[in-house]
Amino acid sequence: MVIFTCEDSLEGILCGVYDAWMSRLGHANVRLELRDRGNIRMFAEYRQSQEEEWKTEKVAAAIRRKAGQEVYERVFRACLSREEEKADRIYRFLIYALNLGPSVVDMLHIPAVYELFRMDRSVANEAMHLIEFIRFSRVRGGAWLGVVGPKNDVIVLMAPHFADRMNAENWIIYDEIRKKAVVHPAGGECALVWPPDEGWRERLEKSDDQEEFERLWKTFHEHIAIRERTNRRCQMTHLPLRFRPYMTEFQ
């Protein structure tokens, strides 16, 4: 067994797919794994995939040409999954996708297709939920800051929603799990950045007006509830506990 290792990114995984495929060792004799993840397999040969732009472009073009844009978008979202086995699952899916074409998305009876569908759905659902639950606070300089702690790497999927609806505002969505952010300047394009240190959030202190607004928002939520009709189980169904630390009304 020959195991190709790649970086945990769309570009890294597509380059890994290219190297594993072009090795001509046979799909059954190769695996694709994320670099520095999991245990070393005995009696396996490890090869490190080199990330190069031309490989990424070649694989992406092949996916779009042979399987269609929808399949490419599903692969893109699957690359954002937190699952350790995602690289090999994407590789197994592409074996079918590049041979069967766009209709592969309906062939959920094939395990490789179902696994990619499951990862894609998990990532897309979390992005949709966080769009609903994220809370922005006004910080120094007039920008809006929203902090999330997602399971999957979904802030790039959230950004287009807010770029459309808050295009005239300066805003930041920060993923405190992966320590990176999407930054949107008013009227401009979004950019993915990695803040240089942990103290940048403290330097963006909230304005007095924002703190007063948050106090009023919490008071509103405390008084609008009907205590006699409190249903904790129902609340946890519609508002999972993992979202609450990032919501103003629960802080």
Secondary structure, DSSP 8 states (H G I E B T S, - for coil): -EEEEE-SSHHHHHHHHHHHHHT-S-GGGEEEEETT-S---TT-EEEE----HHHHHHHHHHHHHHT-HHHHHHHHHHTT---TTHHHHHHHHHHHHHHHGGGGGG-TTSHHHHHHHHHHHHHHHHHHHHHHH--EEEBTTS-EEEEE--SS--HHHHHHHHHHHSTTS-EEEEETTTTEEEEE-TTS--EEE--SSTTHHHHS-B-HHHHHHHHHHHHHHHHHS-GGG--HHHHHHHS-GGGGGGSGGG-
